[in-house]
Amino acid sequence: RQQGSELIRRSKLHLVDLAGSERVHKTHSSGQLLREAQAINSSLHFLEMVIVALHERKTKGRQHIPYRNSMLTNVLRDSLGGNCKTSMIATISAERSNTEESVATCRFAQRVALVENDALVNEELDPSMVIKKLKAE
């Protein structure tokens, strides 16, 4: 905020490492690692549902976007079709054994690129400054 101004500008910064899809049959995970892999896959599944719903809202007039299905999508609500500038960095592997995962990552990134946000400057009046100004008048 500028010195003496009544306006406050607010912003958010979310940095999220989506960790990638965990292929349980490849990693032979068990116990705690298996539960973590399942949680990662679940979050990615719900994120995919939101991305598809946002695209359908634009193309087919869909009304409901399932943000509340996971904590990840709920926290990223503004970044997913909301009032934020959003960037995604997709990393893939050049290894032949990871071709399936790399192609899936590229397809996911293409779907994310179709999501459009309407970013506006978030400004609001500081109530304490307004009160102070009114008392001075």
Disulfide bonds with the S-S distance in Angstrom:
none
